[in-house]
């Protein structure tokens, strides 16, 4: 039997916000960083993301600075609060239902995100999804993030590489699976073009235009 694989982007696809951005805002509220400077740099990175020019390595160094300075215990405790106060309140029933629909059909559900694993693994767990492909953080001998990325970042074309690696680790390849991919972003065009069933989900204007031209399904989940 052909394995059916349901791939989901996370930010603005399964959740109606950017988890990395909201985590940054949360750390500002905790007093972990200078709010004015953080917002300035974050706005620059977001503009680069929209323009397709973001250096993911520079961004991850920036985005993980607070947890590197605070250490594991403080960071984990703060993220638990972040989940309670921000994330779980923002998860929509429609998104949960879509994930459960695929799971009930026997599909393997995988979240594929360009946001780092520290921020996103608890969010994936909140959806009942155990398989997460995220930006993996390099860690030192003590297990602390260094600010660098380990392996290929799951960003733009890197999402295709990481899904391919995930399949290979399980003895499969693109020819042995029927794949559906849900995403809102043009940055995910490479993976949309690779899968069996691309679904432009809550798409930005540029992705919506491509989806209409190519006859791809458009889903307004929120």
Steps between C-alpha positions, in 0.01 A plus 500: 500500500618853425567701814294817518688791647335822617755780535411823678681829521437653843499879519192660337405154373407290804515795739382853414825669607877469475621294797855635481375860501261437789772325698721805445224730625457274801869523587479879475214494751717288729774763482745263335604742227486863398156541347581789266812337355338158472199639313726697264710199407201268485327734254811495281509121499126479423540735203783278373281192547221656294749601231652151488843625607512385863824344623352232726829453686516869599137489603534192722798653679283802571186306591673266746708761681255532789480127575877468474544776756227374733597134501291185469300510825377859460434454129297181540292647782435816298397300195249305708343834595515609135307188402231562764461873456553547125513189283220279632261795506578563134456148363182483294256209503509493119874434501476230764219336306701493177796332670272245667327433169830393345595297805163323500551414133827329590724767348840572650489862617820704507542868585771659283601845622782750463461595865744337739432182695504667844206721411304250292526153656252578781265653241513185289423299814197720566365386163573136587775486237819316592683539168659843474744626239629833632822698505724294727725686741866413537582435864822503699633218720266611778195489275462877471420662163798674342301724266594295193280264298565126495470346156281635221254765613137422410463826313404557134669225291633353824150375579519271197840372614384437855180318396707289262736416788201414719372261234841343442541437873184290477603315187282705268522767232269733309383215276375293793276765657193703410566842645280795592657826614318790662670841518426871486834619366671547167824412681374140490458491123771235453318250723160590353637414156640168626194350670206314351233736634605862568252700709540876531368555852408849618735606217677831468420696185797370301431135579129547434576631151723200423243258640228647280724484192600139563162376614616412850248460778458810718389444860388779733552323832447808714 
